[in-house]
Amino acid sequence: MNSRYDYMEPSKVLDEDGDCYPDCLTANYVGTKITTVPAFYNVSEGDIQKPWTYMMKIYGVPYYDDILYNMNRIPYVNVMSPGYTLANFSISDLTSFNTQKLKEDD
């Protein structure tokens, strides 16, 4: 399953298995260049309770919900309530949020 952690660099801190934790400060959402106008959707209670079904319905994959929420400035899913308007960015904009950046003159 893919998530925002796939876009983070490894930190110097090791877990109990000796693997590096991901460094959450290396995933940069600032200045993300959006290439496609997002569609807006009012979420339902079911969309909030089962975000993987929402992602399947909109994107055809059960992941990237954490990236979608971060791009919408939502810290976690339960901040939303039914009727909350969510911007559905294109799948390519979701997967390139960390590398596709605005230039100074954009």
DOKEMI-803734 format. One record per atom (N, C-alpha, C): z, x, y. Coordinates in steps of 0.2 Angstrom, whole numbers, plus 2048, in hexadecimal, padded with zeros to 3 digits. Atoms other than C-alpha are relative to their C-alpha. Example, Ala and Ser with C-alpha at 12.3 -4.5 7.8 and 13.67 -1.06 7.14 Angstrom:
<recs>
8008047FA82783E7EA8008048067FF7FC7FA8248447FB8037FC805
</recs>
This chain:
<recs>
8008047FA8008008008008048068007FD7FA7FC8068118057FE8057FC8027FB8078068208008058068007FB7FB80B80F8308038077FE7FD7FA80381481C8267FA8057FE8067FC8028038228207FD8048068027FD7FA7FF8278328058048047FB7FC7FD80E8318358008077FD8007F98038108448338078017FD7F97FF80381E84A8288058048047FB7FD7FC82E84F8308038067FC7FD7FA80383985E82C8067FE7FC7FA8028038478538257FE7FD7F98028028078478518128047FA7FD7FC80580484C8428078048037FA7FC7FD8068578447F77FB8037FB8057FD8058478487ED7FC8068038037FA7FD8428567F97F97FE8048068027FC83484C8018017FF8077FF8017F983184C8148007F98028018077FD83583C81D7FB8008058058007FB8278368288038008077FD8007F982A83A83B7FD7FA8048038067FD8288298437FE8018078037FF7F98258318547F98038008077FD80181483884E7FB7FA80080480680080D82684D8007FE8078008027F980782385F7FC7FA8018038077FE8038118647FD8008078018007F98018168767F98028018077FF7FE7EF81587D7FB7FF7FB8058028057E780E86E7FA7FC8028068037FE7D580A8717FE7FA7FB8028068047D17F886B7F88008018088007FF7BE7F78677FE7F97FF8028068017BE7E58628057FB8037FB8057FD7C57D686C8047FC7FA7FD8038057D37D08618007F88007FF8078007D57BE85B8077FE8017F98028007E57B585F8027FA7FC7FD8058057EF7AB8538077FE8017F98027FF7FF7A18548028007F97FD7FF8068097A68458047FA7FE7FC8058038127998398068037FD7FA7FE80382279A8317FF8047F98037FD80681979F8217FD8078018037FA7FE8107AD82A8068058017FA7FC7FF8217B482F8048027FA7FC7FF80682A7B281F7FC8047FA8047FC80481B7BA8157FB8038038057FD7FC8127C68207FA8037FB8057FD8048087CD8117FB7FA7FF8058068008007BB80F7FC7FF8068038007FA7FC7BB8217FA8058018057FB8007F37CC8207FB7FF7FB8058028047EA7C68117FB7FB8028048057FD7E47B781A7FC8028058047FE7FA7DE7C082A7FC8067FE8047FA8017D97D18237FE8027F98027FF8077D77D08108048057FD7FC7FB8037E47DD80D8087FE8017F98027FF7F77DB80B8058058047FD7FB7FC7FC7E98167FE8018078017FF7F97FB7F08288037FB8047FC8057FC8077E282E8048048057FC7FD7FC8127EF8357FC8038068047FE7FB8047F783F7FE7FB8058028067FC7FE7E68458067FE8057FA8027FC8107E284B8018058057FF7FB7FB8127F38547FB7FF8058058017FB8017F085D8017FA8047FE8067FC8087DF8628078018047FA7FF7FD8187E78688067FC7FD7FB8048048227DE85B8048057FC7FC7FB8048307E98548017FE7F98008028078327DF8447FE7F880080380680182B7CF83D8057FA8027FC8067FE83A7C38408027FF8078008027F88397C58537FC7FA8018048057FF82B7B98518037F97FE7FE80780382E7A684F7F97FC80080680480182179984A7FD7FE8078038017FA8147978587FF8068048017FA7FC8157A985E7F98027FF8077FE8008047AF8637FF8087FE8017F98027FE7BF85A7F98028018077FE8007EF7C985E7FE8047FA8037FD8067E57CD84F7FB8058018047FA7FE7DD7DE8527FB8007FA8047FE8067CE7E38478038057FB7FD7FB8057D27EC8377FF8078028027F97FE7C97FB83E8058038057FB7FE7FB7D47FB84D8078017FE7F97FF8047E47F98428008077FD8007FA8047DF8088387FF8068048017FB7FC7DA8138468048008077FC8017FB7E880F8528038078037FD7FA7FF7EF8218517FB8058038057FB7FE7DF82A8547FB7FE8068058037FB7D481E85F8037FF8067FC8017FA7DB8218707FB7FF8068048007F97D581D8828008068038017FA7FC7CF82B88D8037FE8067FD8017F97D682D89E7FC7FB8048058047FB7C68258A67FE7F97FC8018068047C68168998037FA803
</recs>
